[in-house]
Amino acid sequence: MLASFAVRKPFNMIFSSPALAQSPGPAAFGARARRLRRSLVSAVIVGGLAAASGLHAQGAPPAPKVTYSTPLLKRVTNWDEYTGRFEASQQVEIRARVSGNLDAIHFKDGQLVKKGDLLFTIDPRPYAIAVESSKAEIARAKAQVLLAQNEVDRAEPLFKTKIVTERDFDQRRANLSVAIASQQAAEAALRNAELNLEWTEVRAPISGRVSDKRLDVGNLIAGGQANSTLLTTIVTLDPINFVFEASEADYLRYSRLAASQNRGSSRDVSNPVQVKLADETDWKHEGKMNFVDNQLNSRAGTIRGRAVFSNADQFLTPGTFGRGRLYGGETDAMLIPDSAIVSDQANKIVLTVGPENKIVAKPVTLGQMDGGLRVIQSGLKSEDKVVITGLANPAVRPGAVVDPQSGEIKQASR
């Protein structure tokens, strides 16, 4: 009030004060006036600063409120995720085993076939003729055997009476043996001719889905063991395999778990595997491990694993990519809400309430989701006060003082 009164006081009243009336001269009067003006300005500045300080003290924002909780401790099932693809449990290339003209095709491209279904017919006439020729050869051989047998039977009593020499008798017995061998060779040739005739009907060796035909009717087919003509392929769809590559670090961890009997080796135990396709969010497909390779890939540092899945509806197709997860044992873990995790460049960070209610940031390593909560593999302690709500407030940052409220982390009911 003094500063305000001094400013508003008329200038002529200043000159009427007794002190100024006794001034010895104009120079002294001017010096006093300047000192008085400086005093009045200083008073105004001090008063303004005091008022501003009061306003600032009255408008200071309160500490932001946050809710915190210690991590939820729970024993969880570990799942290790891998990318793989489905492969047919059986795959067969259908090739001609005999040469000839392709007479007929007995399937529709892409249809399901059963083991033994007729797929192709190769012109059977040359092979039918070969069968008849082999039968005639057998008849001739049997006649030779009968003749040789009669020769032996007639010579035997004559040999005993010394009418036929021993040399002649041995010759007749040898002729009988040769005739019997010729008959056996003819019979083998007949079986071979019948087999070739049978192979003119190309049948499905397994059940599954057939591919498209590689040749049309009328083409000449080259058969045999080498350079035989590929006609089509068949793959078995039920069951179907899922093949993936696991890292060397995972392989060593699994081996140590098996050695400590905390998890059976997938070579000995059918550990569960779950797969979801590219357009799926849930792990809908469940299978079991049935193979682990006998060595690691020295270049990639991975080892191949395989799981088998039931595919009764034929939905899963060989070549389809999927995201699989393999059972990795059970462990005690700390869980927090996914919303409590923030990113700082390449790191994942959890904000905690430290001493004096100051925010402390802790880098963490994330694990899998379990019941709607995120498993924290490292970076937190069980007694840490994790901020679970209030993170949207920009004032909640490392080093800031907050008003913490106790809360609780709950797992979603299944």
Long-range contacts (C-beta under 8 A, 24 or more apart in sequence): 2-43, 3-40, 3-43, 3-44, 3-46, 3-47, 4-47, 6-40, 6-43, 7-40, 7-44, 61-395, 62-403, 63-357, 63-400, 63-401, 63-402, 63-403, 64-390, 64-393, 64-395, 64-396, 64-400, 64-402, 64-403, 65-390, 65-402, 65-403, 65-404, 65-405, 66-353, 66-387, 66-389, 66-390, 66-391, 66-393, 66-396, 66-402, 66-403, 66-404, 66-405, 67-387, 67-388, 67-389, 67-390, 67-404, 67-405, 67-406, 67-407, 68-352, 68-353, 68-385, 68-386, 68-387, 68-388, 68-404, 68-405, 68-406, 68-407, 69-385, 69-386, 69-388, 69-406, 69-407, 69-408, 69-409, 70-382, 70-383, 70-384, 70-385, 70-386, 70-409, 71-334, 71-335, 71-336, 71-376, 71-380, 71-382, 71-384, 71-386, 71-409, 72-334, 72-335, 72-336, 72-373, 72-409, 72-410, 72-411, 73-332, 73-333, 73-334, 73-335, 73-382, 74-332, 74-333, 74-335, 74-370, 74-411, 75-330, 75-331, 75-332, 75-333, 76-330, 76-331, 76-332, 76-333, 76-335, 76-368, 76-370, 76-375, 77-327, 77-328, 77-329, 77-330, 77-370, 78-327, 78-328, 78-329, 78-330, 78-331, 78-367, 78-368, 79-274, 79-325, 79-326, 79-327, 79-328, 79-368, 80-246, 80-250, 80-325, 80-326, 80-328, 81-323, 81-324, 81-325, 81-368, 82-244, 82-245, 82-246, 82-305, 82-323, 82-324, 82-325, 82-326, 83-244, 83-321, 83-322, 83-323, 83-324, 84-242, 84-243, 84-244, 84-245, 84-275, 84-321, 84-322, 84-324, 85-242, 85-243, 85-244, 85-319, 85-320, 85-321, 85-322, 86-240, 86-241, 86-242, 86-243, 86-309, 86-316, 86-317, 86-318, 86-319, 86-320, 86-322, 87-240, 87-241, 87-242, 87-243, 87-318, 87-319, 88-208, 88-235, 88-236, 88-237, 88-240, 88-241, 88-318, 89-236, 89-239, 89-240, 89-241, 89-308, 90-206, 90-208, 90-235, 90-236, 91-233, 91-234, 91-235, 91-236, 91-318, 92-205, 92-206, 92-233, 92-234, 92-235, 93-230, 93-233, 94-119, 94-120, 94-202, 94-204, 94-205, 94-230, 94-231, 94-232, 94-233, 94-234, 95-223, 95-228, 95-229, 95-230, 95-231, 96-120, 96-122, 96-199, 96-202, 96-221, 96-222, 96-223, 96-228, 96-229, 96-231, 97-199, 97-202, 97-223, 97-224, 97-228, 98-122, 98-127, 98-196, 98-199, 98-200, 98-223, 98-224, 99-220, 99-221, 99-222, 99-223, 99-224, 100-124, 100-126, 100-127, 100-200, 100-220, 100-221, 100-223, 101-218, 101-219, 101-220, 101-221, 102-215, 102-216, 102-217, 102-218, 102-219, 102-220, 102-221, 103-217, 104-217, 105-213, 105-216, 105-217, 107-210, 107-213, 109-210, 109-211, 109-212, 109-213, 110-209, 110-210, 110-211, 110-212, 111-209, 111-210, 112-207, 112-208, 112-209, 112-210, 112-314, 113-204, 113-207, 113-208, 113-209, 113-210, 113-234, 114-204, 114-207, 115-204, 115-205, 115-206, 115-207, 116-203, 116-204, 117-203, 117-204, 118-201, 118-202, 118-203, 119-202, 119-203, 119-204, 119-210, 119-231, 119-232, 120-201, 120-202, 120-231, 121-200, 121-201, 121-202, 122-199, 122-200, 122-201, 122-202, 122-221, 122-223, 123-200, 124-197, 124-200, 124-201, 127-193, 127-196, 127-197, 127-199, 127-200, 128-197, 130-193, 130-196, 130-197, 131-190, 131-193, 131-194, 131-197, 133-193, 134-186, 134-189, 134-190, 134-192, 134-193, 134-194, 135-190, 137-186, 137-189, 137-190, 138-183, 138-186, 138-187, 138-190, 140-186, 141-179, 141-182, 141-183, 141-185, 141-186, 141-187, 142-183, 144-179, 144-182, 144-183, 145-176, 145-179, 145-180, 145-182, 145-183, 147-179, 148-172, 148-175, 148-176, 148-178, 148-179, 148-180, 149-176, 149-179, 151-175, 151-176, 152-176, 199-223, 202-231, 204-234, 205-234, 206-234, 206-236, 207-236, 208-234, 208-235, 208-236, 208-237, 209-234, 209-235, 209-237, 209-314, 210-234, 211-235, 235-318, 237-311, 237-314, 237-316, 237-317, 237-318, 238-310, 238-311, 238-312, 238-314, 239-308, 239-309, 239-310, 239-311, 240-308, 240-309, 240-311, 240-316, 240-318, 241-290, 241-306, 241-307, 241-308, 241-309, 242-273, 242-275, 242-287, 242-306, 242-307, 242-308, 242-309, 242-322, 242-324, 243-304, 243-305, 243-306, 244-304, 244-305, 244-306, 244-307, 244-324, 245-297, 245-300, 245-302, 245-303, 245-304, 245-305, 246-302, 246-303, 246-305, 246-326, 247-301, 247-302, 248-296, 248-301, 248-302, 248-303, 251-296, 251-303, 253-328, 254-328, 257-328, 257-329, 262-329, 262-330, 263-327, 263-328, 263-329, 265-292, 266-292, 266-305, 266-326, 267-292, 271-326, 271-327, 272-326, 272-327, 273-307, 273-324, 273-325, 273-326, 273-327, 274-324, 274-325, 275-307, 275-309, 275-322, 275-323, 275-324, 275-325, 276-322, 276-323, 277-320, 277-321, 277-322, 277-323, 278-321, 278-322, 278-323, 283-325, 285-309, 285-316, 285-322, 289-326, 333-367, 333-370, 333-375, 333-376, 333-377, 334-375, 334-376, 334-380, 334-382, 335-370, 335-371, 335-373, 335-374, 335-375, 335-376, 335-409, 335-411, 336-373, 336-374, 336-376, 336-380, 336-386, 336-388, 336-409, 337-372, 337-373, 337-374, 337-388, 337-409, 338-369, 338-372, 338-373, 338-374, 339-388, 339-391, 340-386, 340-387, 340-388, 340-391, 341-366, 341-374, 342-391, 350-376, 350-379, 350-380, 350-384, 350-386, 350-387, 351-386, 351-387, 351-391, 351-396, 351-398, 352-380, 352-384, 352-385, 352-386, 352-387, 353-385, 353-387, 353-402, 353-404, 354-385, 356-401, 357-401, 357-402, 357-403, 357-404, 358-399, 358-400, 358-401, 358-402, 359-387, 359-396, 359-397, 359-398, 359-399, 359-400, 359-401, 359-402, 360-398, 361-398, 370-411, 371-411, 371-412, 371-414, 372-411, 372-412, 373-409, 373-411, 373-412
